[in-house]
Amino acid sequence: MGKTSENVYSLLVARGFHDRMEDCEVPYNVVGGLGLHAVTNSAEIDWDNHVVYLPSGVCLPCLRENGTVRDLDTLVQSTDKTVVKGCRQKIADAIGDKLVVSAFGLHPYEKNRRGIFDFVGDRYVDNEGRLYWRLSGIETEIPSASLEQWLVKRGGETVCAIPNPVAQLGAYGCRSSTGLRPKDEEKVAALTGIIMPNGKISDIPAAYREQYLAFLKQSQKVAAARKKLGWFGLKAGLLSLLERQEWAIRLAQGELDGVLSGIVGKA
């Protein structure tokens, strides 16, 4: 893979990423580091119109500081594996080898109900369209509005769609059985400071507080389970050890990203 320090935002605009993805059958959201970086480096956040405006000079290098190529993690809002595969191909056609392409969908509610071998949480949807976050059989219904697309814009052009800031915060807090991962602490603190500058739930726009409370409820359930002895506690302990090892982080961010994604998780 050809490594490059090209700006991710410039790359996505130049390749017409958002327009290509709009041709997919279902909505998409770029999740993980790009969305968080966009929010925490924004010039303006328009909560009413669901837009994050970037300053012209903002840069997210394709190459991380540790030398690995950055991921482009994309949630495809479908449980149909064929649809997800088609969207992934669109991304690969647009991006080539500039980024590590990862695309995944929603899970059917009836799948993996007990989650015995889960290390990370994910989104599940039932036949009525209700959305849940589940980890190792621990689940909480979360508002479907957490899937709504927000647009990242720079210089009048659309870069991509991402989840809203509160949904991003919730996903980071709920995706690992260990709680917030050490490598994410600084980034999530910055995101929290933007959403709740005074450290109060009342800082969050009223329309988004239900999402915040639902994700908080899920994280509290997982925290309670983590304190108990048993299989869940053992899994959390093992994952916590791995999350603190630089070699494991580099593997997850490098060539073994696809293999380890079930352990490190995508938000």
ABEGO torsion letter per residue (X at the ends): XBBBABBAAAAAAAAGAAAAAAABABBBBBBEAAAAAAAAABABBBAAAGBBBBBAABBBBABBAAGBBBBBBBBBBBABAAAAAAAAAAAAAAAEAABBBBBBBBBBAABGAAGAABABBBBBBBAAGBBBBBBGGBBBBBBAAAABBBBBBBGGBBABBBBBAAAAAAAAAAABAAEBBAAAAAAAAAAAAAABAAGBAAABBAAAAAAAAAAAAAAAAAAAAAABBEAAAAAAAAAAAAAABAAAAAAAABAAAAAAAAAAEBX
